[in-house]
Amino acid sequence: MKPRIEIVEPQAGWPDAFAALKAAILIAIPPPHAIHHIGSTAVPRLPAKDVIDIQITVTDLAAFDDSGLVARGFVARLGLVDHAPPGRDLAGAERLKRFYKAPGRPANIHVRELGRYNQRFALLCRDFLRTHPVATAAYALIKQRLAARFPDDDDAYYDIKDPVFDIIIDGAEEWALRTGWRLPEGD
C-alpha cells in the first residue's frame, strides 16, 4: 500500500537529513558527480512531503555505476523518465534518469546527466522558488489543497502538480536570463 500524501510544515531538520544522505552517497558512488538537495524540502519555508529529494549529476548516465548504492540498500526503480512540459519537444535522453529510494529516512535519489533538460530543471526551479516568496507561497497552497483532495491518489496529485511546475519553469527561465543564473556546482 502506498503511503498517504501528506504535506507538512517546513522542518528544521531537512538540511541535516540531506547532509547525512549526501555523506552516505559520497561513500557509495565514484566521482565525477555533483550532489544537490532539490525539491520542496530544499526551499526554505516551503511546506512539503517529508521526503528528501537529492539529485546526483553525472557526466554519463549510461556509465553510472550504482553498485555502491545498491550494496548500501538503495533500491532502484527502473524505467522512469521525467515529465515533459507541454509544447517542449524533448528527446528521450533529455528526460532520462535513474531513480533510487533510500533505506531508512524517506528520500528519493534522482541521477541525471549533466546538461540535460531534466538536470537543469530541478535546480532552476529550486533556485527560482528560493528567491520568489509569492510563487513559493502559491505553490505551497496548491500542494496542500491537492494533498487534502487526493491523499491516496498519487496519479491525480501529480496530474495537476506537474502542469503547475510547467508554469513555474516558464517564469524561472525568464528569471534565469534576467539574472544570469548558472548551474550551481553542488550543495
TORLO-471603 format. One record per residue (C-alpha): y, z, x. Coordinates in steps of 0.001 Angstrom, whole numbers, padded with zeros to 6 digits, always signed. Layout:
<vextis>
YZX...
</vextis>
This chain:
<vextis>
+000000+000000+000000+003434-000934+001289+005977+001853+001785+008829+002053-000719+012130+000508+000245+014495+003403+000754+017986+003179+002193+019077+006422+003871+022420+007580+005185+023071+006857+008875+021063+009148+011151+022477+010617+014344+019058+010211+015985+018798+006424+015655+020325+005666+019081+017965+008179+020724+014973+006697+018874+015970+003273+020184+016286+004639+023735+012794+006183+023572+011269+002980+022256+013108+000933+024865+011663+003126+027613+008136+002592+026257+008706-001167+026034+010086-001398+029574+006846+000103+030877+004769-002304+028794+006294-005717+029495+007028-007677+032647+010559-008924+033359+012637-011005+032817+013930-009804+029485+016819-008156+027707+016331-005423+025127+018783-004806+022280+018999-002408+019375+019508-004697+016365+019523-004407+012605+021241-001870+010418+020286+001203+012478+022285-000353+015349+025501-000392+013308+027323+002963+013232+027969+004358+009752+025676+001805+008060+023023+003157+005688+019627+001611+006432+015903+001831+006097+014769+004424+008646+013169+001744+010813+014464+000903+014274+014679-002828+014977+014529-003970+018577+014942-007449+019964+013334-008408+023246+014856-011593+024610+012633-013622+026905+013167-016906+028716+009923-018465+027448+008357-017212+024220+005114-019106+024797+004651-017412+028177+005429-013885+026919+002644-011503+027987+002139-008928+025236-000966-007306+026694+001004-004217+027762+002461-003768+024281-000925-004189+022617-002537-001761+025076+000071+000845+024084-000657+000482+020379+001970-002026+019288+000438-004129+016505+001159-007860+016430+001818-009720+013196+001136-013370+013780+002748-016438+012288+006157-015030+011434+009304-017154+011593+012832-016106+010776+014741-017170+007674+016803-020371+007877+020185-020259+006150+020673-022986+003533+022321-026090+004930+021269-025410+008517+018705-027848+009812+016858-025615+012246+013852-026914+014140+010862-024602+014046+011456-023431+017620+014880-022083+016610+013216-019611+014219+010031-018722+016127+009392-015165+017185+006674-012706+017983+006659-009563+015904+005137-006117+016518+005014-002828+014658+005456+000137+016971+002983+003014+016970+004348+006321+015750+008002+006200+014757+008660+003266+012353+010024+000380+014398+009912-003403+014404+009884-005313+017673+011159-008895+017493+010537-011052+020574+012775-014114+020619+013624-016789+023140+016989-016872+024891+019343-019478+023464+017531-019931+020159+019382-019612+016870+017454-016521+015766+018034-014720+019074+021802-015166+018820+021891-014498+015045+020585-010919+015342+023138-009957+017989+026109-011760+016463+025544-010208+013035+025142-006747+014566+028353-007041+016578+030282-008526+013653+029268-005645+011381+030145-003118+014095+033731-004425+014069+034233-005153+010352+034086-001960+008269+034787-003665+004926+031932-006146+005394+029718-003281+006563+030517-001157+003500+029878-004089+001150+026586-004866+002872+025567-001203+002596+026278-001217-001130+024221-004374-001638+021264-002875+000248+021461+000395-001658+021551-001381-005021+018716-003713-004066+016553-000794-002934+017280+001041-006194+016400-002039-008238+013381-003231-006187+011957-000157-004386+008414-001559-004436+009112-005289-004141+009823-006497-000590+009926-010113-001727+012658-009531-004324+014633-007328-001908+014639-009978+000839+015081-012921-001557+018546-011505-002254+019327-009766+001051+018681-012850+003226+021303-015035+001463+023798-012178+001785+023235-012334+005545+023816-016085+005398+027306-015300+004092+027796-012670+006813+026771-015074+009597+029305-017625+008372+032120-015086+008845+030560-013879+012089+030571-017407+013541+034302-017750+012844+034919-014296+014336+032915-015223+017458+035008-018340+018021+038270-016466+017458+037395-013573+019776+035367-015340+022457+032295-013234+021641+029431-013694+024095+025802-012649+024050+025523-009110+025415+023212-008647+028385+021272-005706+026943+021601-002247+025457
</vextis>
